[in-house]
Amino acid sequence: MAMIQVLARSSLAWLVIGFVVPVVLVAFGTYVGVLMALQEFFGAESWEDAVDGGNE
């Protein structure tokens, strides 16, 4: 509960949260989008498969 009170008083904390959360969401969405594109285009199931070309 004390942490919530500290966050509520600190405008810097809200600025950091307001910046970090969208950046993390965009980064995660980009990762998922690229991975889906790789799967669709190369038939890869992971980064290793795409880089490897599926050769084992």
TIRO-2110 file (N, C-alpha, C; in Angstrom, 1 decimal):
// TIRO-2110
0.8, -1.2, 0.0, N, 1, A
0.0, 0.0, 0.0, CA, 1, A
0.9, 1.3, 0.0, C, 1, A
2.0, 1.2, 0.7, N, 2, A
2.9, 2.4, 0.8, CA, 2, A
3.4, 2.7, -0.6, C, 2, A
3.7, 1.7, -1.4, N, 3, A
4.3, 1.9, -2.7, CA, 3, A
3.3, 2.6, -3.6, C, 3, A
2.0, 2.3, -3.5, N, 4, A
1.0, 3.0, -4.3, CA, 4, A
0.9, 4.4, -3.9, C, 4, A
1.0, 4.7, -2.6, N, 5, A
1.0, 6.1, -2.2, CA, 5, A
2.2, 6.9, -2.7, C, 5, A
3.4, 6.3, -2.7, N, 6, A
4.6, 6.9, -3.2, CA, 6, A
4.4, 7.2, -4.7, C, 6, A
3.9, 6.2, -5.5, N, 7, A
3.7, 6.4, -6.9, CA, 7, A
2.7, 7.5, -7.2, C, 7, A
1.6, 7.5, -6.4, N, 8, A
0.6, 8.5, -6.6, CA, 8, A
1.1, 9.9, -6.4, C, 8, A
2.1, 10.1, -5.5, N, 9, A
2.7, 11.5, -5.2, CA, 9, A
3.7, 11.9, -6.2, C, 9, A
4.4, 10.9, -6.8, N, 10, A
5.5, 11.2, -7.7, CA, 10, A
5.1, 11.3, -9.1, C, 10, A
5.2, 12.5, -9.7, N, 11, A
4.9, 12.7, -11.1, CA, 11, A
5.9, 12.1, -12.0, C, 11, A
7.2, 12.0, -11.5, N, 12, A
8.3, 11.4, -12.3, CA, 12, A
8.0, 9.9, -12.5, C, 12, A
7.4, 9.3, -11.4, N, 13, A
7.1, 7.8, -11.6, CA, 13, A
6.0, 7.6, -12.6, C, 13, A
5.0, 8.5, -12.7, N, 14, A
4.0, 8.4, -13.7, CA, 14, A
4.5, 8.7, -15.1, C, 14, A
5.5, 9.6, -15.2, N, 15, A
6.1, 9.8, -16.5, CA, 15, A
6.9, 8.6, -16.9, C, 15, A
7.6, 8.0, -16.0, N, 16, A
8.4, 6.8, -16.4, CA, 16, A
7.4, 5.6, -16.8, C, 16, A
6.4, 5.4, -16.0, N, 17, A
5.4, 4.4, -16.3, CA, 17, A
4.7, 4.7, -17.6, C, 17, A
4.4, 6.0, -17.9, N, 18, A
3.7, 6.4, -19.1, CA, 18, A
4.6, 6.2, -20.3, C, 18, A
5.9, 6.2, -20.1, N, 19, A
6.9, 6.0, -21.2, CA, 19, A
7.3, 4.5, -21.4, C, 19, A
7.5, 3.8, -20.3, N, 20, A
8.0, 2.5, -20.4, CA, 20, A
6.9, 1.5, -20.9, C, 20, A
5.7, 1.6, -20.4, N, 21, A
4.7, 0.7, -20.7, CA, 21, A
4.4, 0.7, -22.2, C, 21, A
4.2, 1.8, -22.9, N, 22, A
4.0, 1.8, -24.3, CA, 22, A
5.2, 1.3, -25.1, C, 22, A
6.4, 1.6, -24.7, N, 23, A
7.6, 1.1, -25.4, CA, 23, A
7.7, -0.4, -25.3, C, 23, A
7.4, -1.0, -24.1, N, 24, A
7.4, -2.4, -24.0, CA, 24, A
6.3, -3.1, -24.8, C, 24, A
5.1, -2.5, -24.8, N, 25, A
4.0, -3.0, -25.7, CA, 25, A
4.4, -3.0, -27.1, C, 25, A
4.9, -1.9, -27.6, N, 26, A
5.3, -1.8, -29.0, CA, 26, A
6.4, -2.8, -29.4, C, 26, A
7.4, -2.9, -28.5, N, 27, A
8.5, -3.9, -28.7, CA, 27, A
8.0, -5.3, -28.8, C, 27, A
7.1, -5.7, -27.9, N, 28, A
6.5, -7.0, -27.8, CA, 28, A
5.7, -7.2, -29.1, C, 28, A
4.9, -6.3, -29.5, N, 29, A
4.0, -6.4, -30.6, CA, 29, A
4.9, -6.5, -31.9, C, 29, A
6.0, -5.8, -32.0, N, 30, A
6.9, -5.9, -33.1, CA, 30, A
7.5, -7.3, -33.2, C, 30, A
7.9, -7.8, -32.0, N, 31, A
8.5, -9.1, -32.0, CA, 31, A
7.5, -10.2, -32.5, C, 31, A
6.3, -10.1, -32.0, N, 32, A
5.3, -11.1, -32.3, CA, 32, A
5.0, -11.0, -33.8, C, 32, A
4.9, -9.7, -34.3, N, 33, A
4.6, -9.5, -35.7, CA, 33, A
5.6, -10.1, -36.6, C, 33, A
6.9, -9.8, -36.3, N, 34, A
8.0, -10.3, -37.1, CA, 34, A
8.0, -11.8, -37.1, C, 34, A
7.8, -12.4, -35.9, N, 35, A
7.9, -13.9, -35.8, CA, 35, A
6.7, -14.5, -36.6, C, 35, A
5.6, -13.9, -36.6, N, 36, A
4.4, -14.4, -37.4, CA, 36, A
4.8, -14.3, -38.9, C, 36, A
5.4, -13.1, -39.3, N, 37, A
5.7, -13.0, -40.7, CA, 37, A
6.8, -14.0, -41.1, C, 37, A
7.7, -14.3, -40.2, N, 38, A
8.7, -15.4, -40.6, CA, 38, A
8.1, -16.7, -40.7, C, 38, A
7.1, -17.0, -39.8, N, 39, A
6.4, -18.3, -39.9, CA, 39, A
5.7, -18.4, -41.2, C, 39, A
5.0, -17.3, -41.6, N, 40, A
4.2, -17.3, -42.8, CA, 40, A
5.1, -17.4, -44.1, C, 40, A
6.2, -16.6, -44.1, N, 41, A
7.0, -16.5, -45.3, CA, 41, A
7.9, -17.7, -45.4, C, 41, A
8.6, -18.1, -44.4, N, 42, A
9.6, -19.2, -44.4, CA, 42, A
9.1, -20.5, -43.9, C, 42, A
8.0, -20.5, -43.2, N, 43, A
7.5, -21.8, -42.6, CA, 43, A
8.4, -22.0, -41.3, C, 43, A
9.0, -21.0, -40.8, N, 44, A
9.8, -21.2, -39.6, CA, 44, A
9.0, -21.1, -38.3, C, 44, A
9.4, -21.9, -37.4, N, 45, A
8.7, -21.9, -36.1, CA, 45, A
9.4, -21.2, -35.0, C, 45, A
10.6, -20.7, -35.3, N, 46, A
11.4, -20.0, -34.3, CA, 46, A
12.5, -19.2, -35.1, C, 46, A
13.2, -18.3, -34.3, N, 47, A
14.2, -17.5, -34.9, CA, 47, A
15.3, -18.4, -35.5, C, 47, A
15.6, -19.5, -34.7, N, 48, A
16.7, -20.4, -35.1, CA, 48, A
16.3, -21.1, -36.5, C, 48, A
15.1, -21.5, -36.6, N, 49, A
14.6, -22.1, -37.8, CA, 49, A
14.8, -21.2, -39.0, C, 49, A
14.4, -19.9, -38.8, N, 50, A
14.4, -18.9, -39.9, CA, 50, A
15.9, -18.7, -40.3, C, 50, A
16.8, -18.5, -39.3, N, 51, A
18.2, -18.3, -39.6, CA, 51, A
18.9, -19.5, -40.2, C, 51, A
18.5, -20.6, -39.7, N, 52, A
19.1, -21.9, -40.1, CA, 52, A
18.6, -22.3, -41.5, C, 52, A
17.4, -21.8, -41.9, N, 53, A
16.8, -22.2, -43.1, CA, 53, A
16.0, -23.6, -42.9, C, 53, A
15.9, -24.0, -41.7, N, 54, A
15.2, -25.3, -41.5, CA, 54, A
16.0, -26.5, -41.6, C, 54, A
17.3, -26.3, -41.9, N, 55, A
18.3, -27.4, -42.1, CA, 55, A
18.7, -27.9, -40.7, C, 55, A
18.7, -29.2, -40.6, N, 56, A
19.1, -29.8, -39.3, CA, 56, A
20.3, -30.7, -39.5, C, 56, A
END
